[in-house]
């Protein structure tokens, strides 16, 4: 990465673009996924709320998406750790990567909606316990992806006792954490491949401080902060009218705002969460009218 990017809110990483798919059982989920694939998007993320009765299971849907698409990569945005034990989750992710020809990544979160998790048989955890469990899970997942035998790990929440890992992911699968607290951000800096916040809570004005926490932990761990992917779930709607606020307006506004987020706020991967019912039309507009303009504008600003 050219050193001129540093300190300017741009880590110089290659841009990627994706679509955030809500797994509503009544929606044409596979048709929408195919539309994203045909449009040339890089990623499809699926939120993971197993206790939501209107949703299909995220891992089942990801597998089906991988089966009916050709090039797009898939990932949970983000997997619900309390309801998905990390060793089995790691095996499921690696298996999907193998079966899809290297088209799976893993997004992971500590789990919100505590009452719903408990109602579905999950553990009741304090915020500290949830942060502890997430840190242990990162270690367990890395171990399972290693393909080694006789794996051992002793934590307060998870353990491995002579486990035999496999299959190994088909490509260097990335682990992205959807976190916002100080401990979670430090964990990203030390041990994760990416950070996966949403624009609804990690608003642009908060990004510099959140990046700084990640970068400080990465540097302390001997890592280059630019190695860490910065993904952003961007919620809004592309319209034909005038601006109605951040990420609610014409394609030109979207292109300018995403360009600013890339070169000014350090984000490099944008996962579009379209508001409204016209998802296929929104995907086409995002891919055709926004993505190429952002790529061009970011390249121009980086060269300048």
N, C-alpha and C positions, 0 to 999 in steps of 0.2 A: 504494500500500500504506500503510495507517495506520501512523504511526511507532511506535505502541505495540507492534507485533509485534517490532521490532528488539531484539536482545539477549535474546530469550526463546525462541530456538530455533524460531521460526516466521516464514517469509518471506511469509506471507499469500497464497500462490498458490492458485488454484483446484485442487481435488483431481481426480485421474483414477485410474481403476482398469483393470487389464489382466490378461491371462493369458499365462503363459510356456509355450510349446508345444515339447516335445522332438520333433524330427523323425524319430522312429523309424518306419522303413518299414512295420513290421508293425502299427502302431497306426492307428485310424480318424481320421486327421489332419484331413481336411476336415469330418467329422462333428463333431469336437470344436471346430473353429474356428466352425462354424455355431452350435453351442451357446453359445459365448462371445458371438457376435454377437446371437443371440436374447435372451440374458440381459441385454443392454444394456451390456456392458463397453466401455470406450473403446479398448482396445488389445489386440493380440496380438503378442507377441514370440517370435521363433524363434531358438534358438541356432545358431551357425554353426561346424561342425566338418567341413569337407569330407573330411577323411581318415578319418572314422568310417564304417566300412563298413555299419553298420546304419542309417545316416541317409540320408534323401533330401536332395538339394541344397536349401539354404535359400532361395535366390532363386527357384528353380522353385516351391517350396512357397508362398512369400509371394505369388507371382503367382496361383497357384491359389486361395489363400485370398481374395485380393481379388476374384477372379472369382465366387466362390460365396457371398460375404457382401454385406451392403447398407450397413452404416454403420461398422463397426469399422475403426480404423486399424491398419496393420501395419508392422513394423520388424524388422530383424535384431538379435538381442540376445546378442552384438554381432557385426558383420561381421569376418571374419578378414582383416586388412589384408595380411599377407604373401602370401596366396593370391588376393587380389582387388585388382589395380592400381587406384589411387584414381580416375583419370580415367574408366575404364570402369565402376567401381563407382558413381561419381557419375551417369553417364549412365543406368545401370540403375535407380538409385533415382529419378531424375527421370522416367524413362519409366514406371515403375510408378505414380508419383504422377499422371502425366497420364492413364494408362489407367484408373486407379481413381477418378478424379474428386477427387484431392487427399486420398487416404487412405494415404499412405506417409510414414514418417519414416526416419531413418538412425541406427542405433546402430553405433559403430565402436570397435574395440580394436586394440592393438598386436600381438596374437597371442601366445597361450601355447602350451604343448606343442611346444617347438622341434623335437624329434626327429620328431614326426609331421608337422610342416610341411615339414621337409627331406625326409622320405620321399615326400611328395606333390609334390616339385619346387619347394618354396618356398625362400626365401633363409635362410641361417644368420645370425642377428643377435645381437649382444651386447645387453644391456639398454639401453645408451646408444644403440646404433644403432637399436633398436626405437623408443625415444622420439624420436629424430631423425626417423625415417621417419614416425611418427604426426603429428608437427608439420608436416612437409612435406605429408602427405596432406590435412590440414585445409585448407591453402592451395589445393591443387590442386582439391579438391572444391568449395570456394567459387567458384573461378574457373570451373569447368565449369558450375555452376548459374547463373552470371551471364548466360549466353546471348551473351556478347560474342565477337568474332572476333579472330584474331591473338593468342591468349593465349600468354604466354611466362612460364616459370618455370624456374629452374635450381637444382636441389637435388642433394644427394649420392645420393639414392635415387630421386627422381622428377623428371621434367621435362615441360614443355610447350614446344613449338617451333612457334609459329604455329597452335596448335590452334583449331578452330572449335567453340564450345560449342552445345549444344542437344540435346533440347528443354529449355526452362526449366520447372522444377517448377510444377505447377498451383496450389500454395499455398505460403506461406512455409515450406518444408520445414525441419525442425529437425535439427541434428546433435548427437547425444548421445554422449559418450565414456565407455566403461567402463574407467576407470583408477583406480589407487590410490596411485601413487608421487608424490613431490613435484613432479616435472616435469609429469606428466600432469595433476595437479590444478591446477597453475598454468596449463596450457594450457586447461583447462576455463574457468577464470576469465577468461582473455584472449579466447578465440576460439570457444568452443562455446556451444550453446544449452541444453545439459543435461548432467548427470552421472548415470551409470547404473551404480551398484555393486550388489552382491548382499549379502543379510543374512548369508550364510555366512562372508564374509571382512570386510566392512565392518560389523562388529557394532555395535549401538546405542551401546556405550560409546566406540567410536572415532569416531563421527560428528562430534562437536563439533570435534575437531582437524582432520578432513578438510574440513569446511565452512570452517573458518577459513583454510585454505590457499587454497581456491577464492576466498573473499571478498576476501582480501588481494590476490590477483592481479587480480581483477575491479576493485577500487577503484583499484589502480595503473594499470589500463588505461582508467580513466574510465567504467567500467560500474557499474550498480547491481546488486549481488549478487542482488537479488530477481528480476532478469530471467532468471536461470539456473534451469531446471527441475531438480528433485532427484528422480530416479526411484529406486525400490528394488525389486529382485527379492526377493520374500519367500517363502522356502521353508518349507513346513510342511503341516499337515493339520488340517482342521476336524473335530472329533470330537463325540460325544455324552456323553463321560465327563468326568472331572475333568482338570485341567491336567496335562500331561506335560512342561511347560517352555515356553520362548518359542516362540510361533506353533505350538503343538501343544496344542490344547484346544478347548473349545466356542466357538461363534460369538461369544458375549458377551466371551470373553477376547480373541479376535481383534479385535473392535471396539475394546476398550479399548486394546490394544497398538498398533494402527494409529493411533488417536487420539493417543496419547502420541508416536508417531513423527512425526505431523504438527505438533502444536502444541508439542512439546518438543524434537524432534530435527531439524526442518527439512525433512522429506521431504514431497513433495506428490503423487507418483504411485506407486502400488503395483501391481506386476506379480506376480500370484499363481502360484507354482510348486507345484502340488499333489503331495504324496507319495502313492504307492499307485496302484492301477489304476482307481479309480472317478473318473476325471477329470470326466466330465459331471456327476455328482452333486456333486462338489466345486465345480465352476463355479457350479451353481445355488445352492448354499448360500452361497458367497462373494458372489454378486450379490444374493441375496434377504435374507440374514441378517446380512451383515457390512457391505457397502457403504453401504446407506441409514443404518445406525446411525452409522457413522463420519462420514458427511456431516452428520448432525444434531448429533452431539456436538462436532465441530470448529466448526461454525457457532455453537453455543451458547457454547463456550469463547472463541471470537474476539470474540463480542459482549460477553461478560462482561469 
